[in-house]
C-alpha cells in the first residue's frame, strides 16, 4: 500500500535508519590522546558519540555523518578526520 503524497503517516526516528553511509570523511578517536573532557558530546548533531559510565567510547558509525564538528572542538586533538567511510 502506498500513502498519499505529502502525507506523514507516523513519526520516525534516526535510530531506525543507518545514515552513516552518507559519510565522506570519518572521525577516528585517538583514545590515548583523549582526556575525557566530553566537549565533543554536546556538539555532535547526530548523537554519535556514546557515553558509558561517564566516559566517551568510540563513535556510533551507523549514524555519524562525518561533519567534523567533534574534531574541531576537541582541545587535545584526540579526534582525527580521515577521508573515506571508516
RABELKA-V651799 format. One record per residue. N is the residue number from 1. PHI is phi in degrees with one decimal (999 if undefined). PSI is psi in whole degrees, -180 to 180 (* if undefined). Layout:
BEGIN
n=N phi=PHI psi=PSI
n=N phi=PHI psi=PSI
END
This chain:
BEGIN
n=1 phi=999 psi=137
n=2 phi=-105.1 psi=142
n=3 phi=-85.5 psi=158
n=4 phi=-66.3 psi=140
n=5 phi=-54.6 psi=149
n=6 phi=61.7 psi=18
n=7 phi=-103.4 psi=135
n=8 phi=-97.8 psi=115
n=9 phi=-82.4 psi=-42
n=10 phi=-157.5 psi=161
n=11 phi=-74.1 psi=157
n=12 phi=-125.0 psi=-177
n=13 phi=-149.0 psi=146
n=14 phi=-65.7 psi=-19
n=15 phi=-64.2 psi=-23
n=16 phi=-82.1 psi=-11
n=17 phi=-128.1 psi=136
n=18 phi=-89.9 psi=100
n=19 phi=-97.6 psi=1
n=20 phi=-66.7 psi=-16
n=21 phi=-67.7 psi=-13
n=22 phi=-77.8 psi=-12
n=23 phi=-63.1 psi=137
n=24 phi=-105.0 psi=-42
n=25 phi=-110.9 psi=148
n=26 phi=-123.8 psi=130
n=27 phi=-78.0 psi=141
n=28 phi=-122.0 psi=126
n=29 phi=-85.3 psi=123
n=30 phi=-98.1 psi=89
n=31 phi=-56.2 psi=-36
n=32 phi=-67.7 psi=-24
n=33 phi=-90.7 psi=-20
n=34 phi=-70.1 psi=131
n=35 phi=-104.3 psi=9
n=36 phi=56.9 psi=38
n=37 phi=-73.8 psi=-21
n=38 phi=64.5 psi=20
n=39 phi=-68.0 psi=-23
n=40 phi=-75.3 psi=-25
n=41 phi=-61.4 psi=-55
n=42 phi=-71.2 psi=-17
n=43 phi=-88.7 psi=-12
n=44 phi=-72.2 psi=115
n=45 phi=-71.3 psi=-12
n=46 phi=-109.6 psi=4
n=47 phi=51.0 psi=46
n=48 phi=-99.3 psi=12
n=49 phi=-117.2 psi=98
n=50 phi=-70.7 psi=148
n=51 phi=-122.1 psi=128
n=52 phi=-127.9 psi=125
n=53 phi=54.4 psi=40
n=54 phi=78.3 psi=8
n=55 phi=-127.2 psi=139
n=56 phi=-74.2 psi=149
n=57 phi=-123.2 psi=-174
n=58 phi=-60.2 psi=168
n=59 phi=-68.9 psi=153
n=60 phi=-89.8 psi=91
n=61 phi=-71.5 psi=-12
n=62 phi=-68.5 psi=-25
n=63 phi=-119.2 psi=-18
n=64 phi=-66.3 psi=130
n=65 phi=-103.1 psi=4
n=66 phi=73.8 psi=33
n=67 phi=-69.1 psi=-28
n=68 phi=86.9 psi=3
n=69 phi=-61.0 psi=-40
n=70 phi=-60.3 psi=-41
n=71 phi=-66.2 psi=-37
n=72 phi=-68.9 psi=-33
n=73 phi=-86.6 psi=-17
n=74 phi=-70.8 psi=116
n=75 phi=-76.7 psi=-9
n=76 phi=-110.0 psi=8
n=77 phi=52.3 psi=40
n=78 phi=-91.2 psi=0
n=79 phi=-126.3 psi=122
n=80 phi=-117.0 psi=130
n=81 phi=-89.6 psi=132
n=82 phi=-124.9 psi=147
n=83 phi=-68.4 psi=142
n=84 phi=96.5 psi=162
n=85 phi=-87.1 psi=109
n=86 phi=41.3 psi=*
END
